[in-house]
Amino acid sequence: MRKSFSAHYIITNTGPPLKKGIVTVDDDGTILKIEDTGGKLIERRGVEFHNGVIVPGFVNCHVHLELSYLKGQIAGKKGLGQFLKYLNKLRDSIITDKVIPIIAADKEMHDEGIVLCADICNTSDSFGIKKESSITWINLLEVFGIDPQKAEKRVEGLASLTREAEKYGLTSFPVPHSVYSVSLPLLRLLKEKSSSNRVTSVHFMETEGETELIEKRGGPLMEAYIESGWLVSQPETAASHSSAVLDEITPSGNLILVHNTYADRETIRAVMKRRNLYWCLCPGSNMYIENTLPPLPLFLEEGCDIVIGTDSLASNRRLSILEEMRILQNHSPSVSLEEIVRWATINGARALGEEEAFGKIGPGMRPGLILLHNIDLLNMKITEESRVKRLI
């Protein structure tokens, strides 16, 4: 049965926002028609009018679904080195049913209007849930290992995880964790394994300690490695963040740089030589771990393509793209709602190579429709009371 929806505004990502426009969908959520009423909506049978702004379903470009069982287990604002140290200890010590928290997290994201998601996978714990999920999942099979002597072993583990993903019929791609946590030999093996990737992601400049470890072989991350027993000799890493992106990570497909909390203009300009590059901001996680935010004005000045992620429940209180948008807007109030919606929808769909189905409200597409209500419609701003309601 066809359904028609209208609201104060519809942000389609195909043109200017439609004031009191109408979007009609088929039973399966396929967009059939969009009508521009010119702001003069006449009451019509079968058209549901909603207070707020209709937008396409959200795209989450970075989450660790399998870490959902660690919600509230790691103290915040201690820095990335301490976070990783506690994460490693808890992974080994907590014995719990990991499936139930994953199911709850999948439902939370669905209720928050997320329709497409890139998930970092170190295990197959989430595969069965994602096979049955209403969310479309892109699985990024993550590899890390700072010890160059263990590079081949890490690649063998990747092959096993890849076979598990294939068994569940899941779309997956091999990716490195970060520049500081992947030895140069492993990074080069991964470059070969990911030569046909549609999507690659890497944690990037999340903490000041990354540069200190890479360039000076010291700092809090180095201390965390030594204390955790992950490092038996001096690390052998890429020479810099920019050289890793330009020389050591596959040039195939799209590359998503995640976090970017301490990105600087020189590095941004250097890595922008890489085509099909996206900058994923996870402000809730950045505040939770490092108690600081990425330099959003700098990314805007440099013309970066921005996307949004939530990171995990180990490092965030919620898996809500709207909450991430609210933090970014509060940090940079001059950015328009329309632009932030683009980051959370069409930019994310493009980054994940799914722009033919998601991110835009256009005929033949199935992007999902969500309503942002309790919006400041006069100034077109998200408020503390703004919430998400799924329409389809």
C-alpha positions as CSV (number, residue, x, y, z in Angstrom):
1,M,0.0,0.0,0.0
2,R,1.3,3.4,-1.0
3,K,2.1,5.9,1.7
4,S,2.6,9.7,1.4
5,F,4.4,11.9,3.9
6,S,4.8,15.6,4.3
7,A,6.5,17.8,6.9
8,H,7.6,21.4,7.3
9,Y,10.6,20.6,5.2
10,I,12.0,17.6,3.3
11,I,15.7,17.5,2.8
12,T,16.2,15.3,-0.3
13,N,19.9,15.8,-1.1
14,T,18.9,16.2,-4.7
15,G,18.1,20.0,-4.5
16,P,17.0,22.7,-2.1
17,P,14.9,21.6,0.9
18,L,11.2,21.3,0.0
19,K,8.9,23.3,2.1
20,K,5.8,21.2,2.9
21,G,6.6,18.8,0.0
22,I,5.2,15.4,-0.3
23,V,7.1,12.1,-0.7
24,T,5.2,8.9,-1.7
25,V,6.6,5.4,-1.1
26,D,5.7,1.9,-2.1
27,D,5.2,-1.0,0.4
28,D,8.9,-1.9,0.3
29,G,10.0,1.7,1.0
30,T,10.9,2.5,-2.6
31,I,10.4,6.2,-3.4
32,L,7.7,6.6,-6.0
33,K,7.3,10.3,-6.3
34,I,8.3,13.6,-4.7
35,E,6.1,16.7,-5.0
36,D,7.2,20.3,-4.6
37,T,4.1,22.1,-3.3
38,G,5.9,25.4,-3.2
39,G,5.1,25.5,0.5
40,K,1.3,25.5,-0.2
41,L,0.3,22.1,1.0
42,I,-3.4,21.5,0.6
43,E,-4.9,18.9,3.0
44,R,-5.3,15.7,1.0
45,R,-6.5,12.2,1.9
46,G,-3.7,9.8,2.5
47,V,-1.0,12.3,3.2
48,E,0.5,12.2,6.7
49,F,1.8,15.6,7.8
50,H,4.5,15.7,10.5
51,N,5.9,18.5,12.5
52,G,9.6,18.7,11.7
53,V,12.0,17.8,8.9
54,I,12.0,14.6,6.8
55,V,15.4,13.3,5.8
56,P,16.9,10.1,4.3
57,G,17.9,7.3,6.7
58,F,21.2,7.9,8.5
59,V,24.5,6.3,7.5
60,N,26.9,5.3,10.3
61,C,30.4,5.2,8.8
62,H,32.1,3.8,11.9
63,V,31.0,1.5,14.7
64,H,32.4,-1.5,16.6
65,L,29.2,-3.5,17.1
66,E,31.0,-6.5,18.7
67,L,32.2,-4.3,21.6
68,S,28.6,-3.5,22.8
69,Y,29.1,-5.7,25.8
70,L,31.6,-3.2,27.2
71,K,29.1,-0.4,27.6
72,G,30.0,1.6,30.7
73,Q,33.0,-0.6,31.5
74,I,35.8,1.8,30.7
75,A,36.2,5.1,32.4
76,G,36.2,8.1,30.1
77,K,38.6,11.0,29.6
78,K,41.8,9.1,30.4
79,G,43.3,9.3,26.9
80,L,43.6,6.7,24.2
81,G,46.6,4.9,25.7
82,Q,44.7,4.1,28.9
83,F,41.5,3.3,27.0
84,L,43.4,0.6,24.9
85,K,45.0,-0.8,28.0
86,Y,41.7,-1.3,29.7
87,L,40.0,-2.6,26.6
88,N,42.7,-5.3,26.2
89,K,42.3,-6.4,29.9
90,L,38.5,-6.4,29.7
91,R,38.4,-8.4,26.5
92,D,40.3,-11.2,28.2
93,S,38.5,-11.0,31.6
94,I,34.8,-10.4,31.0
95,I,32.9,-13.5,30.5
96,T,29.4,-12.7,29.4
97,D,26.9,-13.4,26.6
98,K,28.0,-11.0,23.9
99,V,25.1,-11.7,21.6
100,I,22.4,-10.0,23.7
101,P,24.2,-6.6,23.8
102,I,24.8,-6.8,20.1
103,I,21.1,-7.4,19.4
104,A,20.2,-4.5,21.6
105,A,22.8,-2.2,19.9
106,D,21.5,-3.2,16.4
107,K,17.9,-2.4,17.6
108,E,19.1,1.0,19.1
109,M,20.7,2.0,15.8
110,H,17.6,0.9,13.8
111,D,15.4,3.0,16.2
112,E,17.8,5.9,15.8
113,G,17.1,5.9,12.0
114,I,20.4,4.3,10.9
115,V,19.9,2.3,7.6
116,L,23.5,1.7,6.5
117,C,26.5,1.0,8.7
118,A,30.2,0.3,8.4
119,D,31.2,-2.1,11.2
120,I,34.8,-2.8,12.4
121,C,35.1,-6.5,13.0
122,N,37.9,-8.3,14.9
123,T,35.8,-11.4,15.5
124,S,32.7,-13.0,14.0
125,D,30.6,-12.4,17.1
126,S,28.2,-10.1,15.3
127,F,27.8,-11.9,12.0
128,G,24.7,-13.9,12.8
129,I,22.8,-10.8,14.0
130,K,23.8,-8.8,11.0
131,K,22.6,-11.4,8.6
132,E,19.1,-11.0,10.0
133,S,19.3,-7.2,10.6
134,S,17.1,-4.6,8.9
135,I,20.3,-2.4,8.6
136,T,22.6,-2.9,5.6
137,W,26.1,-3.7,7.0
138,I,29.5,-3.2,5.4
139,N,31.9,-5.3,7.4
140,L,35.5,-4.0,7.7
141,L,37.7,-6.9,8.9
142,E,40.3,-5.1,10.9
143,V,43.9,-6.2,11.4
144,F,46.4,-4.9,13.9
145,G,49.8,-6.0,15.1
146,I,52.8,-3.8,15.9
147,D,55.3,-6.8,16.1
148,P,56.7,-7.2,12.5
149,Q,57.6,-10.8,13.3
150,K,53.9,-11.7,13.6
151,A,52.7,-10.1,10.3
152,E,52.1,-13.4,8.5
153,K,50.2,-14.8,11.5
154,R,47.9,-11.7,11.5
155,V,47.2,-12.2,7.8
156,E,46.3,-15.9,8.5
157,G,43.8,-14.7,11.1
158,L,42.3,-12.3,8.6
159,A,41.8,-15.2,6.1
160,S,39.8,-17.2,8.7
161,L,37.6,-14.2,9.5
162,T,37.0,-13.6,5.8
163,R,35.8,-17.1,5.4
164,E,33.4,-16.6,8.3
165,A,32.0,-13.5,6.7
166,E,31.5,-15.3,3.4
167,K,29.7,-18.1,5.2
168,Y,27.1,-15.6,6.4
169,G,26.9,-13.9,3.0
170,L,28.2,-10.6,4.3
171,T,29.9,-7.9,2.4
172,S,33.4,-7.5,3.8
173,F,36.8,-5.9,3.2
174,P,40.1,-6.2,5.0
175,V,41.4,-3.0,6.6
176,P,44.3,-1.9,8.9
177,H,43.5,-0.6,12.4
178,S,45.7,2.4,12.4
179,V,49.1,3.8,11.4
180,Y,50.5,3.4,14.9
181,S,49.2,-0.2,15.6
182,V,50.1,-1.9,12.3
183,S,53.8,-2.8,11.6
184,L,55.1,-1.8,8.2
185,P,55.5,-5.4,7.0
186,L,51.8,-6.1,8.0
187,L,50.7,-2.8,6.4
188,R,52.3,-3.9,3.1
189,L,50.8,-7.4,3.3
190,L,47.4,-5.8,3.8
191,K,47.8,-3.4,0.9
192,E,48.1,-6.5,-1.3
193,K,45.2,-8.3,0.3
194,S,43.0,-5.1,-0.1
195,S,43.9,-4.3,-3.7
196,S,40.3,-4.7,-4.8
197,N,38.6,-3.0,-1.8
198,R,35.5,-0.9,-2.5
199,V,35.9,0.6,1.0
200,T,38.9,0.9,3.3
201,S,39.0,2.6,6.7
202,V,41.8,3.4,9.2
203,H,41.8,5.0,12.6
204,F,43.6,8.3,12.0
205,M,45.2,10.9,14.3
206,E,42.9,10.1,17.2
207,T,45.4,11.1,19.8
208,E,48.6,13.2,20.1
209,G,50.4,10.1,21.2
210,E,50.2,8.6,17.6
211,T,52.7,11.0,16.2
212,E,55.0,10.7,19.2
213,L,55.1,6.9,18.8
214,I,55.6,7.0,15.0
215,E,58.2,9.7,15.0
216,K,59.9,9.4,18.4
217,R,59.2,5.9,19.5
218,G,57.9,7.1,22.8
219,G,54.8,8.5,24.6
220,P,51.7,7.1,26.2
221,L,50.9,4.7,23.4
222,M,54.4,3.2,23.5
223,E,54.0,2.8,27.3
224,A,50.7,1.1,26.8
225,Y,52.2,-1.3,24.3
226,I,55.1,-2.2,26.6
227,E,52.9,-2.6,29.6
228,S,50.4,-4.9,27.7
229,G,53.2,-7.0,26.3
230,W,52.2,-6.2,22.7
231,L,55.7,-5.1,21.7
232,V,58.9,-7.1,22.0
233,S,61.2,-4.8,20.1
234,Q,61.3,-1.3,18.6
235,P,58.2,-0.7,16.5
236,E,58.6,-0.7,12.7
237,T,55.8,1.6,11.3
238,A,55.2,3.9,8.4
239,A,57.3,7.1,8.5
240,S,54.3,9.3,9.0
241,H,50.5,9.4,8.8
242,S,50.6,11.0,5.3
243,S,53.1,8.5,3.9
244,A,50.9,5.6,5.2
245,V,47.9,7.0,3.3
246,L,49.8,7.8,0.1
247,D,52.2,4.9,0.0
248,E,51.2,2.0,2.2
249,I,47.4,1.7,2.1
250,T,45.5,0.5,-1.0
251,P,44.6,3.2,-3.5
252,S,41.6,1.1,-4.5
253,G,38.1,2.4,-3.8
254,N,37.2,4.9,-1.1
255,L,39.3,5.5,2.0
256,I,37.7,6.6,5.3
257,L,40.0,8.3,7.8
258,V,38.3,7.9,11.2
259,H,38.4,10.3,14.2
260,N,41.0,12.9,13.0
261,T,40.9,14.5,16.4
262,Y,44.4,15.9,16.1
263,A,44.6,16.3,12.3
264,D,46.6,19.4,11.2
265,R,46.5,21.5,8.1
266,E,49.8,20.1,6.7
267,T,48.7,16.5,7.1
268,I,45.2,17.2,5.7
269,R,46.7,18.9,2.6
270,A,49.2,16.1,2.1
271,V,46.7,13.2,2.2
272,M,44.1,15.0,0.1
273,K,46.3,14.0,-2.9
274,R,44.6,10.6,-2.4
275,R,41.4,10.6,-4.4
276,N,38.1,9.3,-3.0
277,L,39.0,10.3,0.6
278,Y,36.4,10.8,3.4
279,W,36.9,12.2,6.9
280,C,34.8,10.4,9.5
281,L,34.0,12.4,12.7
282,C,33.0,10.6,15.9
283,P,32.7,13.5,18.3
284,G,30.9,11.6,21.1
285,S,33.7,9.1,21.3
286,N,36.4,11.8,21.0
287,M,34.9,13.5,24.0
288,Y,34.6,10.2,25.9
289,I,38.3,9.2,25.3
290,E,40.3,12.3,24.8
291,N,37.9,15.0,26.0
292,T,38.4,17.1,22.9
293,L,36.9,17.4,19.4
294,P,38.3,17.4,15.9
295,P,39.1,20.7,14.2
296,L,35.8,20.9,12.2
297,P,36.4,24.5,10.9
298,L,39.8,23.3,9.5
299,F,38.1,20.5,7.6
300,L,35.6,22.9,6.2
301,E,38.3,25.3,5.1
302,E,40.2,22.6,3.3
303,G,37.1,21.3,1.5
304,C,37.1,17.8,3.1
305,D,34.3,15.4,2.5
306,I,32.9,14.7,6.0
307,V,31.0,11.7,7.2
308,I,29.8,10.7,10.7
309,G,30.3,7.6,12.9
310,T,29.3,6.7,16.5
311,D,32.2,4.4,17.4
312,S,31.4,1.7,20.0
313,L,29.5,1.5,23.2
314,A,32.8,0.9,24.9
315,S,33.7,4.5,24.0
316,N,30.3,6.3,23.7
317,R,27.1,6.4,25.6
318,R,24.8,6.0,22.6
319,L,24.8,4.8,19.0
320,S,22.9,7.8,17.7
321,I,23.9,9.8,14.6
322,L,21.6,12.6,15.7
323,E,23.5,12.9,18.9
324,E,26.8,13.2,16.9
325,M,25.2,15.8,14.7
326,R,24.1,17.8,17.8
327,I,27.6,17.8,19.2
328,L,29.0,19.0,15.9
329,Q,26.4,21.7,15.5
330,N,26.9,22.9,19.1
331,H,30.7,23.1,18.4
332,S,30.2,24.9,15.0
333,P,26.8,26.6,15.1
334,S,27.4,28.4,11.8
335,V,27.1,25.0,9.9
336,S,23.6,24.6,8.5
337,L,21.3,21.7,9.3
338,E,21.2,20.9,5.6
339,E,25.0,20.5,5.5
340,I,25.1,18.3,8.6
341,V,22.4,16.1,7.2
342,R,24.5,15.6,4.1
343,W,27.4,14.4,6.2
344,A,25.0,11.9,7.9
345,T,23.3,10.7,4.8
346,I,24.5,11.1,1.2
347,N,28.2,11.6,2.1
348,G,28.2,8.4,4.1
349,A,26.4,6.5,1.3
350,R,29.0,7.7,-1.2
351,A,31.9,6.7,1.2
352,L,30.5,3.2,1.5
353,G,29.8,2.9,-2.3
354,E,26.0,2.7,-1.7
355,E,24.8,6.0,-3.1
356,E,22.6,4.3,-5.7
357,A,20.2,3.1,-3.0
358,F,20.9,5.2,0.1
359,G,21.4,8.9,1.1
360,K,19.0,10.6,-1.2
361,I,15.2,10.9,-1.5
362,G,14.7,10.2,-5.2
363,P,12.5,8.0,-7.3
364,G,13.5,4.4,-7.3
365,M,15.7,4.7,-4.2
366,R,15.1,3.0,-0.9
367,P,17.0,5.3,1.6
368,G,14.6,5.0,4.5
369,L,12.7,8.0,5.7
370,I,13.1,9.5,9.1
371,L,11.6,12.5,10.8
372,L,13.6,15.0,12.9
373,H,11.1,16.4,15.3
374,N,11.4,19.1,18.0
375,I,13.6,21.0,15.5
376,D,14.1,24.8,15.8
377,L,12.3,25.4,12.5
378,L,12.8,29.2,12.5
379,N,16.6,28.8,12.6
380,M,16.7,25.3,11.2
381,K,18.8,24.0,14.1
382,I,18.9,20.8,16.2
383,T,17.9,21.4,19.8
384,E,18.5,19.4,23.0
385,E,14.9,18.1,22.6
386,S,15.3,17.0,19.0
387,R,14.6,13.3,18.4
388,V,14.4,10.8,15.5
389,K,11.2,9.0,14.4
390,R,11.3,6.4,11.7
391,L,8.6,6.8,9.1
392,I,9.7,3.8,7.0
